[in-house]
Amino acid sequence: MDRTIDWDGEAVVTVDQTALPQAYRVLRLRDVDSLIDAISRLAIRGAPALGGAGALGVALLARDHDAQVVRLEAERLASARPTAVNLRWGVNRALSRLAEGPDAVLAEALAVLEADIKANHDASGRAAELVREVCERRPLRLLTHCNAGRLATVGWGSALGVVRHLAAAGEVGEVLADETRPLLQGARLTAYELAEMNVPYRICPDSAAATAMAQGLVDCVVVGADRIAANGDVANKIGTYAVALAAARHGVPFIVVAPESTVDEAIADGSAIPIEQRDPAEVTHYAGVPIAPPGAGAFNPAFDVTPADLVTAIVTEDRVWRPLP
């Protein structure tokens, strides 16, 4: 597939991100229940990709149901993952054309897909220029957390889009990809994409990121985002906050790259961002095998919030935003 998520004329088609890197599997989702299931189990993940999924889900609904049912089911879809604002944003974009009929809804959903690719290409290009400004050393040694590449977007990528731009210019020496607990999105997905791009990389245990910075192995941290509050607080995959703290301690620039659709002006600061809590089994089990004592609980938030004063800059397709402490 050229895109992580797309429309084939009858169904939503998407790369199953739970199967990578062992298998490249494409799902064909013909109804909203299947789509919600794919979102909930992280077969579809990444804020921008979820925006596309939300819009396409409304197109599926509009094809088969009247407006009242569409709106009810669209709310269920928008609530499938509460932290990433793009999912609801995509749903609302498609719903805005509901009165015009199913074809108009689908046209809007397809426009969301096109716009996402351009937005991420432009934002990451702008961020690459910023990295060049704030980092003197070449080739660059970058660290990223979770997966913010083409698999997390409709195409191209946000944080890994920056790597694409810099690598094309021969300016990347190495990327440290945090493994990213608990589902190892960095080890499974970011490493997969870096290998595709022929960019030198090593997988870094989440707990080793601070040591890598202390040893001078990181020139810049580049991450994506799932929701950005009006003051510049950033929600991203759990562990991002710890990376930002380490970057501040060691004087390493910490740059967030995301489309404008990830900025939620309705939320004043990060304290109001809903944080999804996931199944304890994601921590107490590995590949379905228990690794903790029977009955062990787990604190398993999917995301954390990095305060704005730890962020060097937030870069979107429209702006470079340096939040003030």
CORNORSUL-V157583 format. One record per backbone hydrogen bond with DSSP energy under -0.5 kcal/mol. NH is the residue of the N-H (numbers start at 1). CO is the residue of the C=O. Records with the same first field share a line. If there is no record, write none. Layout:
NH = CO + CO
This chain:
4 = 154
6 = 13
8 = 11
12 = 29
13 = 6
14 = 27
15 = 4
16 = 25
17 = 15 + 43
19 = 16
20 = 16
22 = 19
23 = 19
25 = 23
27 = 14
29 = 12 + 27
30 = 28
35 = 31
36 = 32
37 = 33
38 = 34
39 = 35
40 = 36
41 = 37
42 = 39
43 = 38
44 = 38
49 = 152
50 = 46
51 = 47
52 = 48
53 = 49
54 = 50
55 = 51
56 = 52
57 = 53
58 = 54
59 = 55
60 = 56
61 = 57
62 = 58
63 = 59
64 = 60 + 61
65 = 61
70 = 66
71 = 67
72 = 68
73 = 69
74 = 70
75 = 71
76 = 72
77 = 73
78 = 74
79 = 75
80 = 77
85 = 83 + 226
86 = 226
87 = 84
88 = 84
89 = 85
90 = 86
91 = 87
92 = 88
93 = 89
94 = 90
95 = 91
96 = 92
97 = 94
98 = 95
100 = 97
101 = 98
105 = 101
106 = 102
107 = 103
108 = 104
109 = 105
110 = 106
111 = 107
112 = 108
113 = 109
114 = 110
115 = 111
116 = 112
117 = 113
118 = 114
119 = 115
120 = 116
121 = 117
122 = 118
123 = 119
124 = 120
125 = 121
126 = 122
127 = 123
128 = 124
129 = 125
130 = 126
131 = 127
132 = 128
133 = 129
134 = 130
135 = 131
140 = 171
142 = 140 + 174
143 = 220
144 = 176
150 = 156
152 = 149
153 = 150
157 = 155
158 = 148
160 = 148
161 = 148
162 = 158 + 159
163 = 159
164 = 160
165 = 161
166 = 162
167 = 163
168 = 164
169 = 165
170 = 167
171 = 166
173 = 140 + 171
174 = 140
175 = 200
176 = 142
177 = 175 + 202
178 = 144 + 176
179 = 204
184 = 180
185 = 180
186 = 179
187 = 179
188 = 184
189 = 185
190 = 185
191 = 186
193 = 189
194 = 190
195 = 191
196 = 192
197 = 193
198 = 195
199 = 194
202 = 175
204 = 177
208 = 205
209 = 206
212 = 208
213 = 209
214 = 210
215 = 211
216 = 213
217 = 212
219 = 141
220 = 141
221 = 253
222 = 143
223 = 255
226 = 235
227 = 235
228 = 262
229 = 233
230 = 264 + 267
231 = 268
232 = 229
234 = 306
235 = 227
236 = 234 + 304
238 = 302
240 = 237
243 = 239
244 = 240
245 = 241
246 = 242
247 = 243
248 = 244
249 = 245
250 = 246
251 = 247 + 248
252 = 247
253 = 219 + 251
255 = 221 + 253
256 = 313
257 = 223
258 = 315
262 = 259
263 = 260
264 = 228 + 262
265 = 263
267 = 264
268 = 266
272 = 269
273 = 270
276 = 274
278 = 300
282 = 279
283 = 280
284 = 280
285 = 281
286 = 289
289 = 286
291 = 284
292 = 284
296 = 293
300 = 298
302 = 276
303 = 276
304 = 236
306 = 234 + 304
307 = 305
310 = 307
311 = 308
312 = 254 + 310
313 = 254
314 = 321
315 = 256
316 = 314 + 319
321 = 314 + 319
322 = 320
323 = 321
